[in-house]
């Protein structure tokens, strides 16, 4: 029961990210992304330096190059996705950014130089169809379509982050891994935000509070809860549970942001979630993981 409680905390934690980001709307998207990763990097660095300092020695110079690449992908993911929330609805943004398993499956096949399987082709087709329905529901609004595109770009970047992590995570302990990756992402975002002339200070106390919560709840608590659950549960249970994120985020946006989803969210979201489900099952078959829940 405790294990499933941890999983639930993780899922709810990541699911509130979109709403918290919207509530911090007085700050530009790049600023919110910078605060999210900067605070998260500082929080995870504390236990790494106090309890796992010796594990840092296991990270080679070659590993560091991969970790910096993962940090770059993670920074691009948050920059594009958080910006998308300024332009499109929470429902559309979260549905599109959670198509990551589809792109991970595509990347895995491309990296292994294998032909695209029927399952992957089906996943891509379903997800594309869902994206078309969502775009149709925008009624030709160019800014909202741009927001949808940025959310999809965020999903691609997240897939790159996960694929790099898959390559090195097996021999690098968790705390050194997240400390270096989060730190690299924070630096990239800080430099990018400053170079774009986006403000980093002089916000209201309420805005600072929301940005701190964006870092602590979805990133530190949410992602940590999911990583902890992965050590105790079948990966299928965790990946399927995370598919609740778009549903929770969409429902939460109704009372908190007074944002009612459009008609296209139901059919488009169903197609996208179906595509993600097919992609997850294809990945599990490739890795030889049992798909029973």
Backbone as CSV, one residue per row, in Angstrom:
resi,resn,N_x,N_y,N_z,CA_x,CA_y,CA_z,C_x,C_y,C_z
1,UNK,0.830,-1.202,0.000,0.000,0.000,0.000,0.873,1.264,0.000
2,UNK,1.969,1.221,0.773,2.874,2.358,0.833,3.493,2.619,-0.536
3,UNK,3.815,1.540,-1.251,4.446,1.690,-2.564,3.501,2.394,-3.532
4,UNK,2.243,1.967,-3.542,1.276,2.598,-4.444,0.988,4.031,-4.012
5,UNK,1.103,4.290,-2.710,0.961,5.664,-2.241,2.068,6.546,-2.784
6,UNK,3.293,6.017,-2.794,4.419,6.751,-3.368,4.230,7.007,-4.848
7,UNK,3.699,6.000,-5.553,3.423,6.161,-6.982,2.369,7.244,-7.196
8,UNK,1.330,7.228,-6.384,0.267,8.234,-6.512,0.813,9.643,-6.268
9,UNK,1.684,9.777,-5.260,2.283,11.085,-4.983,3.093,11.555,-6.189
10,UNK,3.833,10.635,-6.802,4.629,10.975,-7.972,3.771,11.432,-9.135
11,UNK,2.696,10.699,-9.403,1.819,11.041,-10.524,1.138,12.385,-10.294
12,UNK,0.591,12.577,-9.094,-0.073,13.850,-8.787,0.936,14.997,-8.841
13,UNK,2.150,14.739,-8.345,3.179,15.773,-8.338,3.483,16.289,-9.735
14,UNK,3.720,15.386,-10.688,4.028,15.845,-12.045,2.786,16.410,-12.733
15,UNK,1.608,15.980,-12.300,0.374,16.410,-12.968,-0.010,17.850,-12.657
16,UNK,0.471,18.386,-11.535,0.103,19.757,-11.170,1.051,20.785,-11.777
17,UNK,2.078,20.323,-12.509,3.090,21.238,-13.036,2.485,22.320,-13.916
18,UNK,1.625,21.926,-14.859,1.081,22.894,-15.819,0.287,23.996,-15.109
19,UNK,-0.518,23.615,-14.137,-1.331,24.599,-13.421,-0.454,25.528,-12.589
20,UNK,0.555,24.979,-11.908,1.459,25.812,-11.109,2.206,26.803,-11.999
21,UNK,2.610,26.343,-13.178,3.318,27.224,-14.108,2.407,28.360,-14.552
22,UNK,1.160,28.051,-14.844,0.212,29.095,-15.232,0.013,30.106,-14.098
23,UNK,-0.015,29.637,-12.865,-0.206,30.529,-11.723,0.994,31.457,-11.526
24,UNK,2.159,31.033,-12.019,3.357,31.880,-11.961,3.482,32.712,-13.226
25,UNK,2.364,32.988,-13.864,2.337,33.626,-15.179,2.903,35.023,-15.242
26,UNK,3.138,35.689,-14.092,3.750,37.023,-14.122,5.194,36.955,-14.602
27,UNK,5.807,35.779,-14.494,7.186,35.593,-14.945,7.182,34.976,-16.342
28,UNK,8.142,35.352,-17.192,8.231,34.746,-18.525,8.523,33.250,-18.430
29,UNK,8.194,32.538,-19.495,8.358,31.087,-19.512,9.806,30.673,-19.253
30,UNK,10.768,31.343,-19.890,12.169,30.971,-19.706,12.625,31.208,-18.268
31,UNK,12.094,32.229,-17.645,12.437,32.499,-16.253,11.906,31.392,-15.348
32,UNK,10.668,30.970,-15.585,10.084,29.888,-14.794,10.894,28.613,-14.967
33,UNK,11.287,28.319,-16.206,12.088,27.128,-16.473,13.427,27.198,-15.739
34,UNK,14.038,28.379,-15.727,15.322,28.555,-15.049,15.189,28.342,-13.547
35,UNK,14.163,28.908,-12.953,13.939,28.727,-11.516,13.642,27.255,-11.205
36,UNK,12.847,26.621,-12.045,12.496,25.222,-11.796,13.756,24.355,-11.723
37,UNK,14.626,24.465,-12.730,15.800,23.608,-12.752,16.866,24.083,-11.781
38,UNK,16.990,25.407,-11.578,17.990,25.905,-10.647,17.722,25.467,-9.221
39,UNK,16.483,25.620,-8.774,16.119,25.207,-7.415,16.230,23.694,-7.270
40,UNK,15.775,22.958,-8.273,15.847,21.492,-8.228,17.295,21.026,-8.139
41,UNK,18.178,21.664,-8.915,19.591,21.283,-8.889,20.190,21.506,-7.502
42,UNK,19.846,22.619,-6.871,20.365,22.901,-5.537,19.841,21.898,-4.507
43,UNK,18.555,21.546,-4.630,17.946,20.620,-3.668,18.595,19.242,-3.759
44,UNK,18.797,18.717,-4.977,19.370,17.367,-5.107,20.874,17.374,-4.839
45,UNK,21.518,18.541,-4.970,22.962,18.600,-4.722,23.287,18.404,-3.240
46,UNK,22.372,18.806,-2.371,22.627,18.707,-0.929,22.841,17.256,-0.496
47,UNK,21.906,16.321,-0.769,22.171,14.932,-0.361,23.328,14.295,-1.131
48,UNK,23.560,14.749,-2.358,24.673,14.192,-3.125,26.004,14.539,-2.469
49,UNK,26.166,15.781,-2.075,27.434,16.229,-1.494,27.604,15.797,-0.038
50,UNK,26.493,15.526,0.654,26.592,15.146,2.070,26.562,13.640,2.288
51,UNK,25.855,12.911,1.406,25.697,11.466,1.627,26.261,10.594,0.509
52,UNK,26.463,11.164,-0.671,26.898,10.342,-1.804,28.077,10.964,-2.541
53,UNK,28.913,11.684,-1.801,30.053,12.352,-2.435,30.971,11.336,-3.124
54,UNK,31.150,10.182,-2.488,32.033,9.165,-3.055,31.551,8.627,-4.386
55,UNK,30.223,8.662,-4.604,29.674,8.144,-5.864,30.037,9.026,-7.055
56,UNK,30.354,10.285,-6.784,30.735,11.171,-7.883,32.013,10.689,-8.569
57,UNK,32.863,9.978,-7.818,34.105,9.478,-8.396,33.891,8.404,-9.438
58,UNK,32.711,7.797,-9.450,32.433,6.738,-10.437,32.044,7.310,-11.794
59,UNK,31.851,8.619,-11.854,31.449,9.262,-13.107,32.701,9.626,-13.902
60,UNK,32.868,9.020,-15.083,34.047,9.264,-15.913,33.853,10.513,-16.778
61,UNK,34.934,10.967,-17.400,34.852,12.128,-18.287,33.945,11.848,-19.479
62,UNK,33.935,10.609,-19.954,33.031,10.236,-21.047,31.584,10.311,-20.576
63,UNK,31.333,9.844,-19.351,29.984,9.931,-18.785,29.524,11.386,-18.701
64,UNK,30.444,12.262,-18.287,30.084,13.677,-18.124,29.589,14.264,-19.443
65,UNK,30.213,13.880,-20.545,29.776,14.394,-21.851,28.341,13.972,-22.142
66,UNK,28.014,12.727,-21.823,26.639,12.249,-22.029,25.672,12.961,-21.079
67,UNK,26.103,13.183,-19.842,25.239,13.849,-18.869,24.981,15.306,-19.267
68,UNK,25.992,15.962,-19.822,25.793,17.333,-20.302,24.807,17.361,-21.472
69,UNK,24.881,16.349,-22.338,23.923,16.256,-23.442,22.516,16.041,-22.903
70,UNK,22.391,15.175,-21.885,21.084,14.962,-21.260,20.561,16.251,-20.654
71,UNK,21.443,17.023,-20.019,21.040,18.308,-19.445,20.582,19.289,-20.512
72,UNK,21.238,19.265,-21.669,20.836,20.135,-22.778,19.442,19.773,-23.272
73,UNK,19.189,18.479,-23.422,17.855,18.026,-23.838,16.800,18.424,-22.804
74,UNK,17.137,18.271,-21.523,16.180,18.593,-20.463,15.878,20.088,-20.451
75,UNK,16.896,20.903,-20.641,16.690,22.353,-20.689,15.789,22.718,-21.870
76,UNK,16.038,22.123,-23.028,15.218,22.404,-24.214,13.781,21.940,-24.000
77,UNK,13.628,20.809,-23.300,12.282,20.302,-23.009,11.479,21.326,-22.207
78,UNK,12.063,21.830,-21.113,11.316,22.768,-20.273,11.139,24.123,-20.959
79,UNK,12.130,24.550,-21.725,12.006,25.831,-22.425,10.851,25.806,-23.414
80,UNK,10.744,24.733,-24.187,9.685,24.660,-25.198,8.326,24.378,-24.568
81,UNK,8.285,23.450,-23.608,6.983,23.089,-23.037,6.384,24.217,-22.212
82,UNK,7.193,24.832,-21.347,6.662,25.905,-20.506,6.233,27.089,-21.370
83,UNK,6.961,27.355,-22.452,6.539,28.409,-23.377,5.202,28.051,-24.028
84,UNK,4.994,26.782,-24.315,3.737,26.364,-24.948,2.533,26.684,-24.070
85,UNK,2.725,26.667,-22.756,1.626,26.944,-21.837,1.192,28.406,-21.873
86,UNK,2.035,29.278,-22.441,1.645,30.672,-22.625,0.752,30.849,-23.846
87,UNK,0.728,29.833,-24.720,0.082,30.009,-26.018,-1.124,29.107,-26.249
88,UNK,-1.146,27.952,-25.604,-2.236,27.014,-25.839,-2.824,26.550,-24.513
89,UNK,-3.858,25.748,-24.585,-4.536,25.302,-23.365,-3.703,24.284,-22.602
90,UNK,-3.994,24.159,-21.308,-3.327,23.146,-20.489,-3.574,21.760,-21.055
91,UNK,-4.816,21.487,-21.463,-5.160,20.164,-21.986,-4.320,19.827,-23.208
92,UNK,-4.295,20.719,-24.203,-3.529,20.458,-25.417,-2.044,20.310,-25.121
93,UNK,-1.506,21.227,-24.306,-0.086,21.212,-24.017,0.341,19.913,-23.336
94,UNK,-0.395,19.502,-22.315,0.007,18.317,-21.558,-0.228,17.044,-22.358
95,UNK,-1.308,16.994,-23.134,-1.538,15.824,-23.975,-0.406,15.643,-24.981
96,UNK,0.036,16.729,-25.591,1.065,16.636,-26.620,2.450,16.384,-26.027
97,UNK,2.756,17.001,-24.886,4.088,16.827,-24.320,4.270,15.437,-23.718
98,UNK,3.169,14.743,-23.428,3.282,13.388,-22.872,3.279,12.313,-23.951
99,UNK,3.506,12.705,-25.207,3.671,11.706,-26.276,5.113,11.193,-26.324
100,UNK,5.907,11.522,-25.331,7.322,11.141,-25.294,7.579,9.662,-25.599
101,UNK,6.787,8.705,-25.038,7.064,7.299,-25.344,7.041,6.979,-26.840
102,UNK,6.245,7.710,-27.611,6.215,7.485,-29.057,7.573,7.830,-29.662
103,UNK,8.135,8.971,-29.268,9.421,9.399,-29.822,10.579,8.569,-29.265
104,UNK,10.442,8.088,-28.034,11.454,7.183,-27.486,11.484,5.894,-28.297
105,UNK,10.303,5.390,-28.625,10.233,4.165,-29.422,10.845,4.374,-30.801
106,UNK,10.544,5.513,-31.427,11.123,5.827,-32.735,12.644,5.940,-32.623
107,UNK,13.115,6.663,-31.601,14.548,6.827,-31.412,15.257,5.516,-31.142
108,UNK,14.620,4.628,-30.392,15.214,3.326,-30.103,15.383,2.514,-31.375
109,UNK,14.370,2.519,-32.216,14.455,1.780,-33.475,15.513,2.392,-34.390
110,UNK,15.546,3.735,-34.451,16.532,4.411,-35.293,17.945,4.139,-34.778
111,UNK,18.125,4.216,-33.467,19.445,4.001,-32.903,19.934,2.581,-33.076
112,UNK,19.005,1.631,-33.070,19.373,0.223,-33.244,19.384,-0.188,-34.710
113,UNK,19.096,0.779,-35.590,19.080,0.544,-37.030,18.136,-0.588,-37.419
114,UNK,17.011,-0.635,-36.729,15.996,-1.637,-37.043,14.888,-0.982,-37.851
115,UNK,14.179,-1.810,-38.590,13.053,-1.261,-39.335,11.955,-0.852,-38.364
116,UNK,11.130,0.094,-38.796,10.025,0.543,-37.963,8.959,-0.552,-37.918
117,UNK,8.654,-1.027,-36.733,7.697,-2.116,-36.596,6.280,-1.627,-36.828
118,UNK,5.387,-2.581,-36.996,3.973,-2.240,-37.167,3.445,-1.498,-35.947
119,UNK,3.883,-1.924,-34.761,3.417,-1.281,-33.534,3.829,0.190,-33.488
120,UNK,5.077,0.485,-33.850,5.553,1.867,-33.817,4.834,2.698,-34.872
121,UNK,4.635,2.120,-36.056,3.905,2.835,-37.099,2.484,3.147,-36.644
122,UNK,1.874,2.198,-35.942,0.521,2.415,-35.419,0.515,3.522,-34.368
123,UNK,1.511,3.496,-33.469,1.604,4.513,-32.416,1.757,5.908,-33.022
124,UNK,2.621,6.021,-34.026,2.831,7.316,-34.679,1.552,7.780,-35.365
125,UNK,0.887,6.865,-36.055,-0.341,7.213,-36.776,-1.421,7.700,-35.818
126,UNK,-1.622,6.977,-34.718,-2.639,7.368,-33.746,-2.311,8.727,-33.125
127,UNK,-1.034,8.930,-32.771,-0.637,10.185,-32.144,-0.772,11.354,-33.115
128,UNK,-0.371,11.145,-34.360,-0.521,12.199,-35.360,-1.987,12.540,-35.587
129,UNK,-2.819,11.495,-35.637,-4.253,11.728,-35.830,-4.814,12.537,-34.663
130,UNK,-4.386,12.191,-33.442,-4.833,12.948,-32.278,-4.374,14.385,-32.328
131,UNK,-3.118,14.608,-32.768,-2.611,15.965,-32.900,-3.376,16.774,-33.932
132,UNK,-3.766,16.121,-35.035,-4.544,16.806,-36.063,-5.907,17.225,-35.516
133,UNK,-6.522,16.337,-34.748,-7.824,16.666,-34.152,-7.696,17.844,-33.201
134,UNK,-6.646,17.842,-32.368,-6.432,18.960,-31.449,-6.220,20.264,-32.218
135,UNK,-5.403,20.199,-33.283,-5.156,21.395,-34.092,-6.443,21.879,-34.749
136,UNK,-7.250,20.952,-35.232,-8.534,21.300,-35.844,-9.413,22.041,-34.840
137,UNK,-9.369,21.580,-33.601,-10.178,22.209,-32.569,-9.725,23.614,-32.220
138,UNK,-8.500,23.996,-32.633,-8.012,25.351,-32.360,-8.627,26.364,-33.316
139,UNK,-9.269,25.895,-34.371,-9.964,26.794,-35.285,-9.041,27.722,-36.054
140,UNK,-7.805,27.286,-36.338,-6.899,28.094,-37.138,-6.202,29.210,-36.380
141,UNK,-6.271,29.221,-35.056,-5.590,30.229,-34.246,-4.080,29.962,-34.296
142,UNK,-3.331,30.852,-34.952,-1.906,30.617,-35.182,-1.103,30.535,-33.884
143,UNK,-1.422,31.374,-32.901,-0.667,31.349,-31.647,-0.895,30.042,-30.900
144,UNK,-2.142,29.563,-30.907,-2.417,28.286,-30.239,-1.771,27.127,-30.986
145,UNK,-1.755,27.189,-32.306,-1.088,26.146,-33.081,0.415,26.140,-32.798
146,UNK,0.992,27.342,-32.644,2.409,27.424,-32.277,2.633,26.803,-30.903
147,UNK,1.707,27.059,-29.978,1.813,26.454,-28.652,1.757,24.942,-28.714
148,UNK,0.866,24.409,-29.541,0.792,22.957,-29.725,2.115,22.418,-30.279
149,UNK,2.674,23.144,-31.255,3.942,22.716,-31.844,5.078,22.725,-30.843
150,UNK,5.101,23.738,-29.979,6.145,23.804,-28.954,6.003,22.674,-27.937
151,UNK,4.756,22.321,-27.592,4.537,21.197,-26.667,5.045,19.905,-27.292
152,UNK,4.803,19.744,-28.597,5.290,18.548,-29.287,6.816,18.548,-29.337
153,UNK,7.410,19.720,-29.567,8.872,19.824,-29.547,9.413,19.469,-28.169
154,UNK,8.689,19.878,-27.126,9.088,19.522,-25.767,9.086,18.021,-25.549
155,UNK,8.131,17.346,-26.181,8.064,15.889,-26.082,9.268,15.238,-26.767
156,UNK,9.654,15.763,-27.932,10.821,15.235,-28.647,12.084,15.413,-27.803
157,UNK,12.232,16.586,-27.198,13.405,16.850,-26.348,13.423,15.931,-25.128
158,UNK,12.252,15.686,-24.551,12.176,14.770,-23.406,12.583,13.363,-23.819
159,UNK,12.224,12.968,-25.035,12.617,11.647,-25.538,14.136,11.566,-25.670
160,UNK,14.756,12.640,-26.178,16.214,12.666,-26.261,16.858,12.549,-24.898
161,UNK,16.287,13.239,-23.918,16.778,13.169,-22.537,16.686,11.737,-22.002
162,UNK,15.577,11.084,-22.267,15.386,9.723,-21.765,16.303,8.725,-22.469
163,UNK,16.510,8.897,-23.771,17.366,7.977,-24.515,18.816,8.087,-24.059
164,UNK,19.275,9.318,-23.805,20.634,9.493,-23.289,20.729,8.893,-21.891
165,UNK,19.703,9.145,-21.067,19.694,8.586,-19.721,19.730,7.074,-19.716
166,UNK,19.017,6.472,-20.662,19.004,5.011,-20.769,20.402,4.480,-21.049
167,UNK,21.198,5.251,-21.784,22.540,4.798,-22.159,23.494,4.771,-20.966
168,UNK,23.362,5.732,-20.052,24.347,5.857,-18.970,23.800,5.569,-17.582
169,UNK,22.484,5.599,-17.420,21.906,5.488,-16.076,22.214,4.143,-15.426
170,UNK,22.437,3.103,-16.239,22.661,1.772,-15.682,23.891,1.675,-14.808
171,UNK,24.910,2.508,-15.063,26.137,2.415,-14.266,26.452,3.682,-13.483
172,UNK,25.543,4.648,-13.504,25.741,5.863,-12.711,24.660,5.928,-11.637
173,UNK,25.013,6.045,-10.368,24.015,6.141,-9.291,23.083,7.331,-9.488
174,UNK,21.897,7.231,-8.901,20.843,8.224,-9.125,21.261,9.639,-8.721
175,UNK,21.788,9.808,-7.505,22.075,11.159,-7.019,23.126,11.893,-7.871
176,UNK,24.261,11.269,-8.198,25.194,11.969,-9.095,24.579,12.258,-10.459
177,UNK,23.763,11.332,-10.925,23.138,11.515,-12.243,22.256,12.758,-12.264
178,UNK,21.300,12.832,-11.333,20.368,13.959,-11.363,21.064,15.265,-10.998
179,UNK,22.069,15.212,-10.143,22.762,16.440,-9.762,23.469,17.065,-10.958
180,UNK,24.187,16.250,-11.716,24.923,16.773,-12.875,23.970,17.193,-13.980
181,UNK,22.961,16.361,-14.244,22.020,16.674,-15.326,21.197,17.914,-14.993
182,UNK,20.643,17.952,-13.789,19.855,19.120,-13.390,20.721,20.376,-13.385
183,UNK,21.949,20.251,-12.896,22.846,21.395,-12.866,23.167,21.908,-14.263
184,UNK,23.429,20.979,-15.191,23.720,21.371,-16.568,22.521,22.064,-17.197
185,UNK,21.330,21.501,-16.971,20.109,22.105,-17.520,19.896,23.506,-16.940
186,UNK,20.153,23.663,-15.657,19.976,24.971,-15.015,20.912,26.008,-15.608
187,UNK,22.162,25.622,-15.851,23.138,26.557,-16.425,22.722,26.961,-17.833
188,UNK,22.304,25.983,-18.647,21.872,26.277,-20.018,20.687,27.241,-20.008
189,UNK,19.726,26.983,-19.135,18.551,27.846,-19.066,18.898,29.235,-18.549
190,UNK,19.779,29.310,-17.558,20.179,30.608,-17.011,20.863,31.463,-18.079
191,UNK,21.805,30.859,-18.818,22.515,31.587,-19.872,21.541,32.005,-20.976
192,UNK,20.642,31.102,-21.353,19.681,31.405,-22.416,18.728,32.520,-21.997
193,UNK,18.239,32.446,-20.777,17.308,33.462,-20.276,17.970,34.829,-20.223
194,UNK,19.210,34.868,-19.713,19.933,36.135,-19.624,20.228,36.709,-21.012
195,UNK,20.619,35.832,-21.953,20.953,36.303,-23.295,19.725,36.822,-24.035
196,UNK,18.548,36.321,-23.672,17.300,36.786,-24.286,16.774,38.059,-23.632
197,UNK,17.443,38.495,-22.578,17.017,39.706,-21.894,15.786,39.521,-21.024
198,UNK,15.495,38.257,-20.655,14.337,37.991,-19.812,14.684,38.283,-18.347
199,UNK,13.769,38.876,-17.593,14.061,39.217,-16.189,14.165,37.976,-15.310
200,UNK,15.024,38.067,-14.303,15.186,36.984,-13.341,14.778,37.412,-11.927
201,UNK,14.535,38.695,-11.750,14.180,39.218,-10.431,13.060,40.246,-10.569
202,UNK,12.720,40.849,-9.420,11.712,41.908,-9.332,10.299,41.425,-9.657
203,UNK,9.989,40.221,-9.210,8.633,39.702,-9.316,7.937,39.847,-7.972
204,UNK,6.636,39.622,-7.974,5.887,39.668,-6.724,6.228,38.448,-5.872
205,UNK,5.979,38.573,-4.568,6.228,37.446,-3.678,5.422,36.229,-4.068
206,UNK,4.201,36.443,-4.559,3.352,35.331,-4.973,3.949,34.587,-6.157
207,UNK,4.516,35.327,-7.103,5.130,34.694,-8.272,6.329,33.856,-7.858
208,UNK,7.166,34.401,-6.956,8.308,33.617,-6.458,7.822,32.327,-5.785
209,UNK,6.722,32.423,-5.028,6.179,31.250,-4.339,5.779,30.182,-5.340
210,UNK,5.070,30.587,-6.399,4.639,29.606,-7.402,5.835,28.973,-8.103
211,UNK,6.863,29.764,-8.382,8.038,29.206,-9.055,8.779,28.218,-8.156
212,UNK,8.832,28.509,-6.872,9.446,27.562,-5.938,8.634,26.270,-5.900
213,UNK,7.318,26.404,-5.881,6.459,25.211,-5.872,6.597,24.419,-7.167
214,UNK,6.786,25.103,-8.297,7.005,24.414,-9.575,8.246,23.522,-9.474
215,UNK,9.272,24.010,-8.795,10.495,23.221,-8.645,10.321,22.078,-7.646
216,UNK,9.692,22.371,-6.520,9.620,21.382,-5.438,8.586,20.290,-5.688
217,UNK,7.397,20.664,-6.164,6.318,19.672,-6.273,6.476,18.776,-7.509
218,UNK,6.423,19.315,-8.729,6.530,18.419,-9.882,7.924,17.802,-10.048
219,UNK,8.985,18.600,-9.800,10.327,18.097,-10.099,10.887,17.249,-8.963
220,UNK,11.037,17.854,-7.774,11.690,17.145,-6.678,10.790,16.043,-6.114
221,UNK,9.532,16.384,-5.804,8.628,15.390,-5.216,8.070,14.453,-6.285
222,UNK,7.541,15.010,-7.376,6.908,14.182,-8.400,7.862,13.210,-9.055
223,UNK,8.945,13.728,-9.609,9.894,12.854,-10.309,10.594,11.898,-9.350
224,UNK,10.863,12.364,-8.135,11.489,11.470,-7.149,10.544,10.334,-6.776
225,UNK,9.250,10.657,-6.632,8.268,9.620,-6.317,8.192,8.566,-7.406
226,UNK,8.240,8.994,-8.654,8.186,8.043,-9.770,9.449,7.188,-9.813
227,UNK,10.613,7.821,-9.603,11.865,7.053,-9.604,11.892,6.042,-8.464
228,UNK,11.359,6.444,-7.306,11.297,5.519,-6.173,10.361,4.357,-6.481
229,UNK,9.211,4.650,-7.087,8.248,3.600,-7.419,8.824,2.607,-8.416
230,UNK,9.672,3.087,-9.334,10.264,2.198,-10.339,11.152,1.126,-9.707
231,UNK,11.654,1.414,-8.506,12.494,0.434,-7.818,11.674,-0.648,-7.139
232,UNK,10.350,-0.475,-7.057,9.509,-1.408,-6.318,8.371,-2.007,-7.144
233,UNK,8.087,-1.414,-8.298,6.948,-1.863,-9.097,7.375,-2.184,-10.517
234,UNK,6.561,-3.019,-11.181,6.772,-3.288,-12.591,6.733,-1.972,-13.360
235,UNK,7.647,-1.792,-14.315,7.714,-0.555,-15.089,6.402,-0.266,-15.807
236,UNK,5.651,-1.330,-16.156,4.371,-1.129,-16.827,3.393,-0.383,-15.939
237,UNK,3.373,-0.731,-14.662,2.463,-0.078,-13.725,2.773,1.418,-13.664
238,UNK,4.049,1.749,-13.588,4.447,3.152,-13.464,4.136,3.916,-14.748
239,UNK,4.506,3.363,-15.893,4.282,4.079,-17.151,2.794,4.267,-17.431
240,UNK,1.995,3.263,-17.108,0.555,3.405,-17.317,-0.036,4.418,-16.334
241,UNK,0.484,4.445,-15.110,-0.018,5.407,-14.119,0.274,6.842,-14.550
242,UNK,1.427,7.066,-15.147,1.800,8.409,-15.581,0.880,8.906,-16.698
243,UNK,0.228,7.991,-17.394,-0.707,8.413,-18.442,-1.917,9.142,-17.867
244,UNK,-2.039,9.133,-16.545,-3.115,9.896,-15.907,-2.785,11.380,-15.845
245,UNK,-1.525,11.755,-16.116,-1.119,13.164,-15.995,-1.985,14.106,-16.831
246,UNK,-2.206,13.841,-18.131,-3.037,14.788,-18.904,-4.454,14.910,-18.359
247,UNK,-5.002,13.791,-17.863,-6.370,13.812,-17.329,-6.432,14.676,-16.073
248,UNK,-5.495,14.450,-15.140,-5.477,15.212,-13.892,-5.241,16.694,-14.171
249,UNK,-4.275,16.998,-15.043,-3.955,18.389,-15.349,-5.148,19.103,-15.977
250,UNK,-5.829,18.430,-16.901,-6.981,19.034,-17.572,-8.112,19.294,-16.588
251,UNK,-8.393,18.316,-15.728,-9.470,18.479,-14.753,-9.124,19.550,-13.722
252,UNK,-7.854,19.625,-13.329,-7.435,20.611,-12.340,-7.519,22.032,-12.900
253,UNK,-7.287,22.172,-14.197,-7.318,23.501,-14.817,-8.730,24.085,-14.847
254,UNK,-9.749,23.234,-14.759,-11.126,23.739,-14.823,-11.462,24.615,-13.618
255,UNK,-11.279,24.124,-12.364,-11.623,24.992,-11.225,-10.543,26.026,-10.906
256,UNK,-9.266,25.677,-11.104,-8.189,26.578,-10.680,-7.978,27.710,-11.679
257,UNK,-7.991,27.387,-12.966,-7.716,28.388,-14.002,-8.963,28.804,-14.765
258,UNK,-10.094,28.188,-14.417,-11.344,28.454,-15.134,-11.174,28.192,-16.632
259,UNK,-10.471,27.110,-16.940,-10.169,26.759,-18.334,-10.896,25.462,-18.703
260,UNK,-11.969,25.601,-19.443,-12.737,24.437,-19.869,-12.177,23.914,-21.177
261,UNK,-11.831,22.628,-21.261,-11.255,22.099,-22.495,-12.247,22.148,-23.656
262,UNK,-11.723,22.341,-24.854,-12.557,22.382,-26.045,-13.039,21.007,-26.451
263,UNK,-13.900,20.986,-27.465,-14.506,19.726,-27.896,-13.480,18.724,-28.421
264,UNK,-12.356,19.234,-28.960,-11.374,18.347,-29.604,-10.543,17.557,-28.601
265,UNK,-10.555,17.968,-27.322,-9.698,17.316,-26.339,-10.079,15.850,-26.136
266,UNK,-11.364,15.550,-26.113,-11.789,14.168,-25.859,-11.377,13.228,-26.992
267,UNK,-11.796,13.471,-28.260,-11.375,12.543,-29.322,-9.878,12.622,-29.599
268,UNK,-9.304,13.846,-29.610,-7.875,13.976,-29.873,-7.044,13.350,-28.773
269,UNK,-7.442,13.601,-27.522,-6.717,13.022,-26.397,-6.796,11.511,-26.376
270,UNK,-7.959,10.968,-26.732,-8.117,9.505,-26.757,-7.170,8.887,-27.773
271,UNK,-7.052,9.503,-28.946,-6.152,8.987,-29.978,-4.694,9.076,-29.531
272,UNK,-4.321,10.198,-28.924,-2.945,10.370,-28.465,-2.600,9.368,-27.368
273,UNK,-3.488,9.208,-26.389,-3.235,8.254,-25.311,-3.172,6.826,-25.832
274,UNK,-3.990,6.515,-26.827,-3.935,5.179,-27.439,-2.581,4.975,-28.112
275,UNK,-2.104,6.007,-28.822,-0.803,5.906,-29.468,0.321,5.737,-28.464
276,UNK,0.257,6.477,-27.364,1.264,6.347,-26.308,1.241,4.936,-25.714
277,UNK,0.042,4.402,-25.515,-0.079,3.049,-24.974,0.550,2.008,-25.887
278,UNK,0.325,2.134,-27.186,0.918,1.206,-28.149,2.440,1.318,-28.128
279,UNK,2.949,2.557,-28.039,4.394,2.773,-28.007,5.020,2.157,-26.754
280,UNK,4.355,2.318,-25.615,4.871,1.744,-24.366,4.958,0.229,-24.464
281,UNK,3.905,-0.388,-24.983,3.904,-1.855,-25.106,4.996,-2.312,-26.075
282,UNK,5.223,-1.551,-27.139,6.277,-1.914,-28.087,7.647,-1.841,-27.423
283,UNK,7.856,-0.801,-26.606,9.121,-0.660,-25.894,9.329,-1.794,-24.895
284,UNK,8.263,-2.192,-24.226,8.367,-3.280,-23.255,8.706,-4.597,-23.938
285,UNK,8.144,-4.828,-25.113,8.465,-6.057,-25.857,9.930,-6.044,-26.294
286,UNK,10.420,-4.862,-26.705,11.824,-4.759,-27.130,12.776,-5.037,-25.978
287,UNK,12.411,-4.562,-24.774,13.293,-4.725,-23.619,13.081,-6.052,-22.913
288,UNK,12.051,-6.798,-23.349,11.782,-8.083,-22.745,11.088,-7.989,-21.405
289,UNK,10.495,-6.823,-21.097,9.790,-6.619,-19.829,8.392,-7.184,-19.914
290,UNK,7.970,-7.870,-18.876,6.622,-8.413,-18.849,5.599,-7.314,-18.849
291,UNK,4.573,-7.461,-19.649,3.581,-6.397,-19.793,2.376,-6.577,-18.918
292,UNK,2.398,-7.548,-18.041,1.239,-7.757,-17.182,1.266,-6.786,-16.020
293,UNK,0.098,-6.309,-15.617,-0.005,-5.372,-14.515,-0.447,-6.112,-13.273
